[in-house]
Amino acid sequence: MLNHLKALRQDLGMTQQALADALGVSRQTVHSIEAGKYDPSLPLAFKIAQVLQRSIEQIFVPED
């Protein structure tokens, strides 16, 4: 799954650690999601959308 997490996070001036703290996950988890190595669970995806004030569709794009 492709995502715009890194760009959206940076637009808000957030570090990976700040986002991780807001989500209750490790910085490594945020890094892995941004790198496309890990797809978040649905509850985590909703938390990410809430923290970034975006819809899930604005953050995550399914690959064909």
C-alpha positions in Angstrom: 0.0 0.0 0.0 1.3 3.4 -0.9 1.0 6.3 1.5 1.5 10.0 1.9 2.3 9.7 5.6 5.8 11.2 5.5 4.8 14.3 3.5 1.6 14.9 5.6 3.6 14.5 8.8 6.3 16.9 7.7 3.7 19.4 6.5 2.5 19.5 10.1 6.0 20.0 11.4 5.9 16.6 13.2 8.9 14.4 13.8 8.5 10.6 13.5 8.9 10.4 17.3 6.1 13.0 17.9 3.7 11.1 15.6 4.7 7.8 17.3 4.0 9.4 20.7 0.6 10.6 19.6 -0.2 7.2 18.2 1.2 5.2 21.1 3.6 3.2 18.9 7.4 3.2 18.4 9.2 5.6 16.1 10.4 2.5 14.2 6.7 1.6 13.5 6.1 5.1 12.0 9.3 4.7 9.9 8.2 1.3 8.7 4.8 2.6 7.7 6.3 5.6 5.9 8.7 3.3 4.0 5.9 1.0 2.9 7.4 -2.0 4.8 4.4 -2.3 7.1 0.7 -1.7 6.6 -1.0 -0.4 9.7 -4.0 -2.2 11.2 -7.3 -0.6 10.6 -7.6 0.9 14.1 -4.0 2.3 13.7 -4.9 3.8 10.3 -7.9 5.5 11.9 -5.7 6.9 14.7 -3.2 8.2 12.1 -6.0 9.9 10.1 -7.3 11.5 13.3 -3.9 12.8 14.4 -3.1 14.1 10.9 -6.7 15.5 10.5 -7.1 13.8 7.2 -9.2 11.0 5.8 -7.7 7.5 5.5 -8.1 7.9 1.7 -5.9 11.0 1.8 -3.1 9.1 3.5 -3.2 5.6 2.2 -3.6 4.6 -1.5 -4.2 0.9 -2.3 -1.9 -0.5 -5.0 -3.4 -2.0 -8.1 
